[in-house]
């Protein structure tokens, strides 16, 4: 096993900065995910770790050994690429065995190692076939087997499931997580798919344009996003954002055309900095933290209108018109509302977030102990 550490790593391609002073530490035996949209720097990070790219600045460490000048073959890492890169003219046995063929092992030892890996991945029955005779999921297992057979210090995976259909991705997510738990090895997994990152990783690093946005456990980064970039990446659908005007009287008020929020004492000190620099602030609320009602059962309910509905079998996503904003709400699969229908919505105040309008930085996460009080503008009462 191995730990991996990047210190102030910068990598440029011409005028494009792929990585900008990136600092990461992957713990020994950890399933670590790098999450971000296309162009975020995920692949460049993996290629820099394995040695296919040399950083312009900063250092790469493997188990506390600086490896900037160490050839990829000497780093003892295995990488699984998006395109798998299997040999189409070789059998599955030969594909899996290829990394250890040059180690001058005797034939029986090679056969034993390949068979052990193939049984572990449940592909021992296909060793005489070629990649062209296999399904996408089976080829994925072969690529994983080829990486495992030589027992490297760590495994790097670059979007390995992106070419599979939804059911195969689900199956392979379970297989990869089980495999990592059994091997107890270090996995670094790059993906643009939040479900893969949230379901498999011990910790997630979120990149955007080569800059680390946040690092933490799946629960931490989802519940407490540090900026709007993180909040957009996580969640399906992602967090709703509405802009509120800041008004100061005896209290600080956040005014939207459909509702108003006022801050309690525990929130005031946080908002005062924003008040000094901005006249607006962004309110964030996740779709699952909003409830739809067809009746105004409470004075605090906010009037809204159904814009469109998206039935998805196990749930219904309701696009709601809130003033001039369109927000998304997750409701039951049996939801019966129709476009244009008047509704009332209730928001869970302990789950609200406030972001600076200029920088997107989060300045406040609501909790049960620190909330915003809600009321309706006079025109809506």
C-alpha positions as CSV (number, residue, x, y, z in Angstrom):
1,X,0.0,0.0,0.0
2,X,1.0,3.6,-0.4
3,X,0.0,7.1,0.6
4,X,0.1,9.8,-2.1
5,X,0.7,13.5,-1.6
6,X,0.7,16.5,-4.0
7,X,2.2,19.8,-2.7
8,X,1.5,23.0,-4.6
9,X,1.4,21.2,-7.9
10,X,1.0,23.4,-11.0
11,X,0.8,22.1,-14.5
12,X,0.3,24.2,-17.6
13,X,-0.3,23.3,-21.2
14,X,0.6,26.4,-23.2
15,X,-1.5,29.3,-21.8
16,X,-4.0,26.8,-20.1
17,X,-3.4,26.1,-16.4
18,X,-4.6,22.5,-15.9
19,X,-3.6,22.4,-12.2
20,X,-3.2,25.4,-10.0
21,X,-1.2,25.0,-6.8
22,X,-3.0,21.7,-6.0
23,X,-2.5,20.2,-2.6
24,X,-3.9,16.7,-1.9
25,X,-3.1,13.9,0.4
26,X,-4.4,10.4,-0.2
27,X,-4.2,8.2,2.9
28,X,-2.8,4.7,2.8
29,X,-5.5,2.2,2.0
30,X,-8.1,4.9,1.2
31,X,-10.7,5.0,-1.5
32,X,-10.2,8.6,-2.7
33,X,-12.3,10.2,-5.4
34,X,-11.4,13.2,-7.5
35,X,-14.7,14.7,-8.7
36,X,-15.3,17.5,-11.2
37,X,-16.8,18.5,-14.6
38,X,-14.9,17.9,-17.9
39,X,-11.8,20.0,-18.0
40,X,-11.5,20.2,-14.2
41,X,-8.0,18.7,-14.1
42,X,-8.9,15.2,-13.0
43,X,-7.0,13.3,-15.7
44,X,-4.0,15.6,-15.4
45,X,-3.9,14.9,-11.7
46,X,-3.7,11.2,-12.2
47,X,-1.2,11.5,-15.0
48,X,1.0,13.7,-12.8
49,X,0.8,11.1,-9.9
50,X,1.8,8.2,-12.2
51,X,4.5,10.2,-14.0
52,X,3.1,10.6,-17.4
53,X,3.1,14.4,-16.8
54,X,5.8,16.4,-15.0
55,X,4.6,19.3,-12.8
56,X,5.9,22.7,-13.7
57,X,5.9,23.5,-10.0
58,X,5.4,21.6,-6.8
59,X,6.2,18.0,-5.7
60,X,4.6,14.6,-5.9
61,X,5.3,12.1,-3.0
62,X,4.5,8.4,-2.8
63,X,4.9,7.1,0.7
64,X,6.9,10.2,1.6
65,X,9.3,9.6,-1.3
66,X,9.6,12.5,-3.8
67,X,9.0,11.0,-7.2
68,X,9.1,14.0,-9.6
69,X,12.1,12.7,-11.4
70,X,11.2,9.0,-11.0
71,X,10.2,7.2,-14.2
72,X,6.6,5.9,-14.3
73,X,7.8,2.3,-14.4
74,X,9.6,2.8,-11.1
75,X,6.7,4.3,-9.2
76,X,4.9,0.9,-8.9
77,X,1.4,2.3,-9.6
78,X,-1.3,0.8,-11.8
79,X,-3.6,3.0,-13.9
80,X,-6.9,2.0,-15.5
81,X,-7.8,4.3,-18.4
82,X,-11.2,5.2,-19.7
83,X,-10.6,3.4,-22.9
84,X,-9.3,0.3,-21.0
85,X,-6.5,-0.2,-23.6
86,X,-6.8,-4.0,-23.8
87,X,-4.9,-5.9,-26.5
88,X,-7.6,-6.9,-29.0
89,X,-5.5,-9.8,-30.5
90,X,-4.6,-11.4,-27.2
91,X,-6.7,-13.7,-25.0
92,X,-8.1,-12.6,-21.7
93,X,-5.4,-14.7,-20.0
94,X,-2.7,-13.0,-22.0
95,X,-4.1,-9.5,-21.3
96,X,-4.2,-10.1,-17.5
97,X,-0.8,-11.7,-17.5
98,X,0.9,-9.0,-19.7
99,X,2.2,-6.9,-16.7
100,X,4.0,-9.8,-15.1
101,X,5.3,-11.5,-18.2
102,X,8.5,-9.4,-18.1
103,X,9.2,-10.3,-14.4
104,X,10.8,-13.6,-15.4
105,X,8.4,-15.7,-13.3
106,X,8.0,-19.3,-14.2
107,X,4.9,-20.4,-16.2
108,X,3.1,-22.0,-13.3
109,X,3.5,-19.0,-11.1
110,X,2.1,-16.7,-13.8
111,X,-0.8,-19.1,-14.3
112,X,-1.5,-19.2,-10.6
113,X,-1.5,-15.4,-10.2
114,X,-3.8,-14.9,-13.3
115,X,-6.2,-17.6,-12.2
116,X,-6.4,-16.2,-8.6
117,X,-7.2,-12.7,-9.9
118,X,-9.7,-14.0,-12.5
119,X,-11.6,-16.0,-9.9
120,X,-11.7,-13.0,-7.6
121,X,-13.3,-11.0,-10.4
122,X,-15.5,-13.8,-11.5
123,X,-14.0,-13.9,-15.0
124,X,-12.1,-17.2,-14.8
125,X,-14.5,-18.8,-17.3
126,X,-13.5,-16.4,-20.1
127,X,-9.7,-16.7,-20.1
128,X,-9.5,-18.2,-23.6
129,X,-11.7,-15.5,-25.1
130,X,-10.6,-12.2,-26.7
131,X,-11.8,-8.7,-25.7
132,X,-14.0,-8.5,-28.8
133,X,-16.1,-11.4,-27.5
134,X,-16.9,-9.7,-24.2
135,X,-19.4,-7.2,-23.0
136,X,-18.4,-3.8,-21.7
137,X,-18.6,-4.8,-18.1
138,X,-16.6,-7.9,-18.7
139,X,-13.9,-6.0,-20.5
140,X,-13.9,-3.6,-17.5
141,X,-13.2,-6.5,-15.1
142,X,-10.3,-7.7,-17.4
143,X,-8.7,-4.2,-17.2
144,X,-9.1,-4.3,-13.4
145,X,-7.6,-7.8,-13.3
146,X,-4.6,-6.7,-15.4
147,X,-4.0,-3.9,-12.8
148,X,-4.4,-6.2,-9.8
149,X,-2.2,-9.1,-10.9
150,X,1.1,-7.3,-10.3
151,X,0.1,-6.0,-6.9
152,X,1.1,-2.4,-7.2
153,X,1.3,0.1,-4.4
154,X,-1.8,2.0,-5.5
155,X,-4.4,2.0,-8.2
156,X,-5.4,5.0,-10.3
157,X,-8.6,5.0,-12.2
158,X,-9.6,7.5,-14.8
159,X,-13.4,7.5,-15.5
160,X,-13.4,3.7,-15.8
161,X,-17.2,3.3,-15.9
162,X,-18.1,6.2,-18.2
163,X,-18.6,3.9,-21.3
164,X,-21.0,1.5,-19.5
165,X,-24.7,1.6,-19.4
166,X,-26.6,2.5,-16.2
167,X,-27.2,-1.0,-14.9
168,X,-23.5,-2.1,-15.6
169,X,-22.3,1.1,-13.8
170,X,-24.3,0.2,-10.8
171,X,-22.9,-3.4,-10.8
172,X,-19.4,-2.2,-11.3
173,X,-19.6,0.4,-8.5
174,X,-20.5,-2.3,-6.1
175,X,-17.8,-4.6,-7.4
176,X,-15.1,-1.9,-7.1
177,X,-16.1,-0.9,-3.6
178,X,-16.1,-4.6,-2.5
179,X,-12.7,-5.1,-4.3
180,X,-11.1,-2.1,-2.5
181,X,-12.4,-3.3,0.8
182,X,-11.0,-6.8,0.3
183,X,-7.7,-5.6,-1.1
184,X,-7.3,-2.9,1.5
185,X,-5.3,-1.0,-1.1
186,X,-5.1,2.7,-2.0
187,X,-7.6,3.7,-4.8
188,X,-7.6,7.1,-6.5
189,X,-10.7,7.3,-8.6
190,X,-11.4,10.2,-11.0
191,X,-14.9,10.8,-12.2
192,X,-17.4,13.4,-13.3
193,X,-20.3,11.3,-11.9
194,X,-21.3,12.5,-8.4
195,X,-23.1,9.2,-7.7
196,X,-19.9,7.2,-8.2
197,X,-17.9,9.6,-5.9
198,X,-20.6,9.7,-3.2
199,X,-21.3,6.0,-3.1
200,X,-17.7,4.7,-3.2
201,X,-15.3,7.2,-1.8
202,X,-14.0,7.6,1.8
203,X,-13.2,11.2,0.9
204,X,-13.8,13.4,-2.1
205,X,-11.7,16.1,-3.6
206,X,-13.7,18.5,-5.9
207,X,-11.8,20.2,-8.6
208,X,-12.9,23.0,-11.0
209,X,-10.6,24.5,-13.6
210,X,-7.6,22.9,-11.9
211,X,-8.4,24.4,-8.5
212,X,-9.3,22.4,-5.4
213,X,-12.7,23.6,-4.3
214,X,-13.3,21.3,-1.3
215,X,-12.0,18.1,0.3
216,X,-13.9,16.0,2.8
217,X,-16.1,13.0,3.4
218,X,-19.2,12.5,1.1
219,X,-21.5,13.6,3.9
220,X,-19.4,16.7,4.6
221,X,-19.1,18.0,1.1
222,X,-22.8,17.4,0.4
223,X,-24.2,18.9,3.6
224,X,-21.7,21.8,3.9
225,X,-20.6,22.9,0.4
226,X,-17.9,25.6,0.7
227,X,-19.0,27.4,-2.5
228,X,-21.6,27.4,-5.3
229,X,-19.3,25.3,-7.5
230,X,-19.4,22.5,-5.0
231,X,-23.1,22.9,-4.4
232,X,-23.8,22.6,-8.2
233,X,-21.6,19.5,-8.6
234,X,-23.3,17.6,-5.8
235,X,-27.0,16.7,-5.8
236,X,-29.4,15.3,-8.4
237,X,-31.0,17.8,-9.2
238,X,-28.3,20.2,-7.8
239,X,-29.0,22.9,-5.3
240,X,-31.4,25.7,-6.1
241,X,-30.0,29.3,-6.0
242,X,-32.1,32.4,-5.7
243,X,-30.8,36.0,-5.3
244,X,-32.0,38.0,-2.4
245,X,-31.4,41.7,-1.7
246,X,-29.9,42.6,1.6
247,X,-31.7,45.3,3.6
248,X,-30.7,46.6,7.0
249,X,-33.1,48.0,9.5
250,X,-33.0,46.9,13.2
251,X,-32.2,43.5,11.8
252,X,-30.6,42.2,8.6
253,X,-33.3,41.1,6.1
254,X,-32.9,39.1,2.9
255,X,-35.7,40.1,0.6
256,X,-37.0,38.0,-2.3
257,X,-40.1,39.0,-4.3
258,X,-41.9,35.9,-2.9
259,X,-40.6,35.8,0.7
260,X,-38.4,37.5,3.3
261,X,-35.8,36.1,5.7
262,X,-34.5,37.8,8.8
263,X,-31.4,36.9,10.7
264,X,-31.2,35.9,14.4
265,X,-28.2,37.0,16.6
266,X,-26.1,33.9,15.8
267,X,-26.3,34.7,12.1
268,X,-25.8,38.4,12.2
269,X,-22.0,38.4,12.6
270,X,-21.6,36.2,9.6
271,X,-23.9,38.4,7.4
272,X,-22.4,41.7,8.5
273,X,-19.3,41.1,6.4
274,X,-21.4,40.4,3.4
275,X,-23.5,43.5,4.1
276,X,-20.4,45.7,4.1
277,X,-19.4,44.5,0.5
278,X,-22.5,43.3,-1.3
279,X,-26.1,44.5,-1.7
280,X,-27.2,41.0,-2.7
281,X,-26.7,37.5,-1.4
282,X,-27.4,34.0,-2.9
283,X,-29.7,31.7,-1.0
284,X,-29.2,28.0,-1.6
285,X,-31.7,25.2,-0.8
286,X,-31.7,21.6,-2.0
287,X,-34.7,20.2,-3.9
288,X,-35.3,17.6,-1.2
289,X,-35.5,20.2,1.5
290,X,-38.6,21.8,0.0
291,X,-42.2,20.6,0.5
292,X,-45.1,21.2,-1.8
293,X,-48.7,21.7,-0.5
294,X,-51.9,22.3,-2.4
295,X,-53.3,24.2,0.5
296,X,-51.9,27.0,2.6
297,X,-51.8,25.1,5.9
298,X,-49.4,27.5,7.6
299,X,-48.9,31.3,7.5
300,X,-45.3,30.8,6.5
301,X,-46.0,28.8,3.4
302,X,-44.8,30.6,0.2
303,X,-47.1,30.9,-2.8
304,X,-45.7,29.5,-6.1
305,X,-46.8,27.9,-9.3
306,X,-46.0,24.6,-11.0
307,X,-44.0,25.2,-14.2
308,X,-43.4,21.6,-15.4
309,X,-43.3,18.1,-13.8
310,X,-40.7,15.4,-14.5
311,X,-42.0,11.9,-13.4
312,X,-39.0,9.6,-12.9
313,X,-40.6,6.5,-11.6
314,X,-39.3,6.5,-8.0
315,X,-39.8,10.3,-7.6
316,X,-41.2,13.3,-9.4
317,X,-39.1,16.4,-10.0
318,X,-41.3,19.5,-10.0
319,X,-40.1,22.7,-11.6
320,X,-41.7,25.5,-9.6
321,X,-42.0,29.1,-10.5
322,X,-41.1,31.2,-7.5
323,X,-41.4,34.8,-8.4
324,X,-39.2,35.2,-11.5
325,X,-37.1,32.2,-10.5
326,X,-37.5,28.5,-11.4
327,X,-36.5,26.1,-8.7
328,X,-36.7,22.3,-8.5
329,X,-38.4,20.3,-5.9
330,X,-38.3,16.5,-5.3
331,X,-41.7,15.0,-4.5
332,X,-43.4,11.6,-4.4
333,X,-43.8,9.5,-7.5
334,X,-47.6,9.9,-7.1
335,X,-47.5,13.7,-7.4
336,X,-50.6,14.9,-9.3
337,X,-50.0,18.6,-9.9
338,X,-50.2,20.1,-13.3
339,X,-48.4,23.0,-15.0
340,X,-49.9,26.4,-14.2
341,X,-51.4,25.1,-10.9
342,X,-51.1,27.3,-7.9
343,X,-49.3,25.7,-5.0
344,X,-47.7,26.5,-1.7
345,X,-44.1,25.5,-0.7
346,X,-42.4,25.1,2.7
347,X,-38.6,25.3,3.0
348,X,-36.7,23.6,5.7
349,X,-34.9,26.5,7.3
350,X,-32.2,24.5,9.1
351,X,-31.0,23.4,5.6
352,X,-30.6,26.8,4.0
353,X,-27.2,28.1,2.8
354,X,-26.0,31.6,2.0
355,X,-23.3,32.4,-0.6
356,X,-21.6,35.6,-1.5
357,X,-22.9,36.9,-4.8
358,X,-19.4,38.0,-6.0
359,X,-17.3,35.1,-5.1
360,X,-19.8,32.2,-4.6
361,X,-18.2,31.5,-1.2
362,X,-20.5,30.1,1.4
363,X,-20.9,32.4,4.4
364,X,-23.5,30.5,6.3
365,X,-24.9,27.0,6.7
366,X,-28.1,26.9,8.7
367,X,-28.6,24.4,11.4
368,X,-31.2,23.6,14.1
369,X,-29.4,26.1,16.4
370,X,-28.7,28.8,13.8
371,X,-31.5,29.6,11.4
372,X,-33.1,32.4,9.4
373,X,-36.6,33.4,10.3
374,X,-39.0,33.4,7.3
375,X,-42.0,35.7,6.5
376,X,-43.9,36.8,3.5
377,X,-43.8,40.2,1.8
378,X,-47.0,42.2,2.4
379,X,-48.1,41.7,-1.2
380,X,-48.2,37.9,-0.6
381,X,-49.9,37.9,2.7
